[in-house]
Amino acid sequence: MSHPTPLRPAVLSAVETLHADLARWLGTAAPAEVFDRFAAAQHEAFTMVTTTGEVVARDSLLTGLRAARNARPGLTIEITEACTLLDDGTTVVIRFLERHLVGDTATARRVTAVLVTDSPDELRWRTVHETPLA
């Protein structure tokens, strides 16, 4: 049985950039370019399973996020325990711990995600599954 391995630099950068943009969009009066960058990172067929078990398609996710600019002032997102479960050069399966912090309040979720690419420098998020942690 193989063990998870650290994320290669391009994958780690994709995870960190996406979550920095998400935190900036939700936690500040960020310019539209931040939302546009987040949206561009999502594959056209993107779906996610939320912490409540709802399956959300790309268009619904982006519609909700567009309206949520600065909805959580001060939000920061921490990514830890990131590891690669599969990386065959075109598909990358990763898992990480994601913590959302606003003031003294923190929520956490374990995330499994699939990223796809046509080139090593352009990863796009294909699907995400979030499991809330108590």
C-alpha positions in Angstrom: 0.0 0.0 0.0 1.4 3.4 -0.9 1.3 6.3 1.5 0.2 9.9 0.7 3.0 12.2 -0.4 3.6 15.9 -0.2 2.0 18.1 -2.9 4.3 19.1 -5.7 5.0 22.8 -5.9 2.5 23.6 -8.7 -0.3 21.8 -6.8 0.5 23.4 -3.5 0.5 26.8 -5.2 -2.9 26.1 -6.8 -4.3 25.2 -3.4 -2.8 28.2 -1.6 -3.8 30.7 -4.3 -7.4 29.5 -4.6 -7.9 29.7 -0.8 -6.2 33.0 -0.5 -8.5 34.4 -3.2 -11.6 32.8 -1.5 -10.7 34.3 1.9 -10.0 37.7 0.3 -13.3 37.7 -1.6 -15.4 36.6 1.4 -13.4 38.6 4.0 -12.8 42.0 2.3 -14.2 44.4 -0.2 -11.9 42.7 -2.8 -11.8 43.9 -6.4 -13.6 41.8 -9.0 -10.3 40.4 -10.3 -10.1 38.2 -7.2 -13.5 36.6 -7.9 -12.5 36.3 -11.6 -9.3 34.4 -10.7 -11.2 32.1 -8.4 -13.9 31.4 -11.0 -11.2 30.7 -13.7 -9.6 28.1 -11.5 -12.9 26.0 -11.6 -13.3 23.5 -14.4 -16.4 24.0 -16.5 -17.8 20.7 -15.1 -16.8 21.5 -11.5 -19.0 20.1 -8.7 -18.6 20.0 -5.0 -20.1 18.3 -2.0 -20.5 20.9 0.8 -20.2 20.3 4.5 -23.9 19.8 4.7 -23.9 17.1 2.0 -25.4 19.3 -0.8 -24.0 18.7 -4.3 -23.4 22.1 -5.9 -22.5 22.7 -9.6 -20.0 25.4 -10.8 -22.6 27.9 -11.9 -24.5 27.7 -8.6 -21.3 28.0 -6.5 -20.1 31.0 -8.5 -23.5 32.7 -8.3 -23.6 32.4 -4.5 -20.0 33.4 -4.1 -20.4 36.5 -6.3 -23.1 37.7 -4.0 -21.0 36.9 -0.9 -18.2 39.5 -1.3 -17.1 40.7 2.2 -19.8 38.5 3.8 -17.3 37.3 6.4 -15.2 40.3 7.2 -11.7 39.3 8.5 -11.9 35.7 7.2 -8.6 33.9 6.8 -8.2 30.3 5.6 -5.5 28.0 6.8 -4.4 24.9 4.8 -2.5 22.2 6.6 -1.9 18.4 6.3 -1.9 18.6 2.5 -1.0 15.4 0.7 -1.2 13.9 -2.7 -3.2 10.7 -3.0 -2.7 10.3 -6.8 -0.8 12.3 -9.4 -0.6 10.8 -12.9 0.4 14.0 -14.7 -3.1 15.0 -15.8 -5.2 14.2 -12.8 -4.2 15.0 -9.2 -6.2 13.8 -6.1 -5.3 15.7 -2.9 -6.5 15.8 0.7 -6.0 18.6 3.2 -7.3 20.2 6.3 -9.0 23.6 5.8 -9.7 26.0 8.7 -11.8 29.1 8.4 -11.0 31.7 11.0 -13.0 34.9 11.8 -12.0 36.6 15.0 -12.2 33.9 17.8 -14.4 31.6 15.7 -12.9 28.7 13.8 -14.5 26.0 11.7 -12.6 23.1 10.0 -13.2 20.6 7.3 -11.3 17.8 5.7 -11.2 18.3 2.0 -10.6 15.8 -0.8 -10.2 17.4 -4.3 -9.5 16.4 -7.8 -7.6 18.8 -10.0 -7.0 18.3 -13.7 -4.6 19.8 -16.2 -3.6 19.9 -19.8 -0.2 21.4 -18.8 1.8 21.2 -15.5 1.3 25.0 -14.9 -2.5 25.2 -15.3 -4.4 23.1 -12.8 -8.2 23.4 -12.6 -10.4 22.2 -9.8 -12.7 19.4 -11.1 -14.5 18.3 -7.9 -14.2 18.9 -4.1 -15.7 17.0 -1.2 -15.8 18.7 2.2 -16.3 16.8 5.5 -17.0 19.1 8.5 -14.9 18.5 11.7 -16.4 19.1 15.1 
